[in-house]
Amino acid sequence: MIKERTGAVVVGAGPTGLTLALQLARSSIPVRIVDAATEFFPGSRGKAVQPRVMEIFDDLGVAGRAVTSGRFRTPLYKRFDDGTTAIHDLLEAPREPSAATPYTRALLIPQNRTERLLRDRLGEFGVVVELGAGLSGFRQDRDGVTAVLADGREIAAQYLVGCDGASSAVRKRAGIGFTGTTDNSARWIVADVEIEGLDRDYWHQWIHGPHSMLALCPLPGTPLFQMQVHAPDGVREPLTREVLQGIVDDLDNGEKVRVRAVRWGSTWRSNVRLAERYREGRVFIAGDAAHVHTPAGAQGMNTGIQDAYNLGWKLAHVLAGAPAELLDTYEEERRPAAAAVLGLSDHLIGQGMSSVLPVAGQSAVVTQLSAHYRASSLSLPTDGTPGDRLAAGDRAPANLADHFRGTHVTAVAFGPVSSKVANALAERLPDRVKAVSVPVEEAEVRTAYAVTEDALFLIRPDGHIGARYTEPDEAQAVEYLGRLI
Ligand SMILES: Cc1cc2nc3c(=O)[nH]c(=O)nc-3n(C[C@H](O)[C@H](O)[C@H](O)COP(=O)(O)OP(=O)(O)OC[C@H]3O[C@@H](n4cnc5c(N)ncnc54)[C@H](O)[C@@H]3O)c2cc1C
């Protein structure tokens, strides 16, 4: 018998599912989040949170906690086969943080720690991850969807989102193809290990030896290092201390590095796939359930979090009465973003194992700061803006992040006409729209927004510019907001 009724059921409590549940919960949408596992994921796997996701964490209320648990700077200590060594910053040309871009470096923080921060924050909204609650199937009709759990329980909801990882049961049950390739010719090891004989101030890399590359990265907030290396032939899980010590000993370079214990370990192979669709009726997929690629460039978890951040506000708005067509823009915006990430990670892995290990530099693409939705049907004007000028669909510069924080649309006004329109919108839609008037003397903000005259920007709840008007008109803006709210 169906007992529960909820707005959305989120299947999978990895970083994607947790972010989605958090987006919904803070919009006061009833949400359940279920996971097949009987205990929380213990590994460091995705250990780099990219700058754009740090901005998202700021909005979600977890950035401060992440910063205290992680580390922005860990210099690389490289050893080469000719016996030489080099110590250098991860970034070739580090950019200083600014008001427009407060985060310019990835934060190193173990994935299990990131998940804990998201879970704790979710708990503050009264939502608890339900463990041991694997989805075995679902059925849907025009009015709703019912998740069927392996133990026979059922959860009825308006929407169901599969954030259940690369082997997604939701994707398979929805009949959504997952096209791409799996390279079985090579495997890599990722393991969290206790190490003796290494300085914790460096990300150690040996670019020589029989395994071509070995990396040991200190994991902030833990006594552990994350080990990454090509898996020697025949090595399979579970990874033992003896096997990992053997790999270190193979370097045969006189350094006395001892593997004391293995806390968690796994192997992976290159799997590059993209879901053919992100939606089947009332069922969506997000994160690794929708796209997988190599860890090169440290993009997977970050891309999943961005999926959830995008879908979350749209689901919340539709459940609060916005037109259902808004949900079509999720796939429209996020599938091309994932396709671009697949191309990037393929390109980086093509440069060799070394790109898998560091955060592969910190270009605007890798940091995800340049990810945009210019081609989206939600971006006005749709003709875009030529060149580098800030356009609808772009991430809004963070100068006004204090005003964006929350689940509302922000109407940012740069002059008297737009201020009048912004205030009228906020009055018309209290709690849903907030108005901000930027004074003329705020030159830095004007520069960041590339504004010289009066202009109105409507900033979406996910911090992207929805609409940009140079001749603001209340009726036009109201019509636009009617598609979002
Ligand atoms: C070596 C390595 C290094 C990486 N480094 C980075 C990095 O630095 N940065 C980065 O961004 N990414 C990195 N990644 C990728 C990152 O780990 C993944 O992209 C990320 O975990 C995906 O998150 P997710 O929530 O979508 O899926 P997952 O983390 O896979 O979570 C899925 C959840 O769904 C649950 N589940 C599965 N089936 C069911 C079911 N039937 N019912 C209910 N629950 C179910 C699982 O138990 C799990 O908790 C790395 C990956 C590897 C292997």
The ligand as an SDF file (V2000), in Angstrom:
LIG
                    3D

 53 58  0  0  0  0  0  0  0  0999 V2000
   39.8270    8.0310   -9.3760 C   0  0  0  0  0  0  0  0  0  0  0  0
   38.7140    9.0130   -9.4980 C   0  0  0  0  0  0  0  0  0  0  0  0
   38.9770   10.3490   -9.2470 C   0  0  0  0  0  0  0  0  0  0  0  0
   37.9650   11.2880   -9.4150 C   0  0  0  0  0  0  0  0  0  0  0  0
   38.2570   12.6000   -9.1800 N   0  0  0  0  0  0  0  0  0  0  0  0
   37.2980   13.5310   -9.3480 C   0  0  0  0  0  0  0  0  0  0  0  0
   37.5480   14.9030   -9.0230 C   0  0  0  0  0  0  0  0  0  0  0  0
   38.6240   15.2720   -8.5450 O   0  0  0  0  0  0  0  0  0  0  0  0
   36.5470   15.8030   -9.2260 N   0  0  0  0  0  0  0  0  0  0  0  0
   35.3430   15.4090   -9.7250 C   0  0  0  0  0  0  0  0  0  0  0  0
   34.4820   16.2790   -9.9530 O   0  0  0  0  0  0  0  0  0  0  0  0
   35.0510   14.1070   -9.9610 N   0  0  0  0  0  0  0  0  0  0  0  0
   35.9910   13.1650   -9.7870 C   0  0  0  0  0  0  0  0  0  0  0  0
   35.6930   11.8550  -10.0080 N   0  0  0  0  0  0  0  0  0  0  0  0
   34.3280   11.4770  -10.4200 C   0  0  0  0  0  0  0  0  0  0  0  0
   33.3410   11.4670   -9.2500 C   0  0  0  0  0  0  0  0  0  0  0  0
   33.7890   10.6020   -8.2370 O   0  0  0  0  0  0  0  0  0  0  0  0
   31.9470   11.0480   -9.7540 C   0  0  0  0  0  0  0  0  0  0  0  0
   31.6560   11.7800  -10.9230 O   0  0  0  0  0  0  0  0  0  0  0  0
   30.8710   11.3270   -8.6960 C   0  0  0  0  0  0  0  0  0  0  0  0
   30.9610   10.4340   -7.6170 O   0  0  0  0  0  0  0  0  0  0  0  0
   29.4600   11.2100   -9.3020 C   0  0  0  0  0  0  0  0  0  0  0  0
   28.5220   11.5310   -8.3220 O   0  0  0  0  0  0  0  0  0  0  0  0
   27.0300   10.9820   -8.4200 P   0  0  0  0  0  0  0  0  0  0  0  0
   26.3530   11.4620   -7.1840 O   0  0  0  0  0  0  0  0  0  0  0  0
   26.4510   11.3470   -9.7320 O   0  0  0  0  0  0  0  0  0  0  0  0
   27.1550    9.4000   -8.4130 O   0  0  0  0  0  0  0  0  0  0  0  0
   27.7870    8.4480   -7.3040 P   0  0  0  0  0  0  0  0  0  0  0  0
   28.8140    9.1500   -6.5060 O   0  0  0  0  0  0  0  0  0  0  0  0
   28.1770    7.2040   -8.0160 O   0  0  0  0  0  0  0  0  0  0  0  0
   26.5730    8.1430   -6.3230 O   0  0  0  0  0  0  0  0  0  0  0  0
   25.5100    7.2920   -6.7070 C   0  0  0  0  0  0  0  0  0  0  0  0
   24.7710    6.8270   -5.4670 C   0  0  0  0  0  0  0  0  0  0  0  0
   23.6280    6.0900   -5.8890 O   0  0  0  0  0  0  0  0  0  0  0  0
   23.4950    4.9420   -5.0830 C   0  0  0  0  0  0  0  0  0  0  0  0
   22.7470    3.9390   -5.8510 N   0  0  0  0  0  0  0  0  0  0  0  0
   23.1750    3.1860   -6.8780 C   0  0  0  0  0  0  0  0  0  0  0  0
   22.1840    2.4050   -7.3350 N   0  0  0  0  0  0  0  0  0  0  0  0
   21.1020    2.6750   -6.5770 C   0  0  0  0  0  0  0  0  0  0  0  0
   19.7680    2.1920   -6.5600 C   0  0  0  0  0  0  0  0  0  0  0  0
   19.3280    1.2570   -7.4190 N   0  0  0  0  0  0  0  0  0  0  0  0
   18.9080    2.6910   -5.6400 N   0  0  0  0  0  0  0  0  0  0  0  0
   19.3190    3.6390   -4.7540 C   0  0  0  0  0  0  0  0  0  0  0  0
   20.5750    4.1110   -4.7270 N   0  0  0  0  0  0  0  0  0  0  0  0
   21.4530    3.6460   -5.6330 C   0  0  0  0  0  0  0  0  0  0  0  0
   24.9160    4.5430   -4.7470 C   0  0  0  0  0  0  0  0  0  0  0  0
   24.9610    3.7640   -3.5620 O   0  0  0  0  0  0  0  0  0  0  0  0
   25.5890    5.9050   -4.5800 C   0  0  0  0  0  0  0  0  0  0  0  0
   25.5320    6.3580   -3.2490 O   0  0  0  0  0  0  0  0  0  0  0  0
   36.6720   10.8810   -9.8360 C   0  0  0  0  0  0  0  0  0  0  0  0
   36.3950    9.5340  -10.0510 C   0  0  0  0  0  0  0  0  0  0  0  0
   37.4030    8.6020   -9.8900 C   0  0  0  0  0  0  0  0  0  0  0  0
   37.1040    7.1510  -10.1360 C   0  0  0  0  0  0  0  0  0  0  0  0
  1  2  1  0
  2  3  1  0
  2 52  2  0
  3  4  2  0
  4  5  1  0
  4 50  1  0
  5  6  2  0
  6  7  1  0
  6 13  1  0
  7  8  2  0
  7  9  1  0
  9 10  1  0
 10 11  2  0
 10 12  1  0
 12 13  2  0
 13 14  1  0
 14 15  1  0
 14 50  1  0
 15 16  1  0
 16 17  1  0
 16 18  1  0
 18 19  1  0
 18 20  1  0
 20 21  1  0
 20 22  1  0
 22 23  1  0
 23 24  1  0
 24 25  2  0
 24 26  1  0
 24 27  1  0
 27 28  1  0
 28 29  2  0
 28 30  1  0
 28 31  1  0
 31 32  1  0
 32 33  1  0
 33 34  1  0
 33 48  1  0
 34 35  1  0
 35 36  1  0
 35 46  1  0
 36 37  1  0
 36 45  1  0
 37 38  2  0
 38 39  1  0
 39 40  1  0
 39 45  2  0
 40 41  1  0
 40 42  2  0
 42 43  1  0
 43 44  2  0
 44 45  1  0
 46 47  1  0
 46 48  1  0
 48 49  1  0
 50 51  2  0
 51 52  1  0
 52 53  1  0
M  END
$$$$
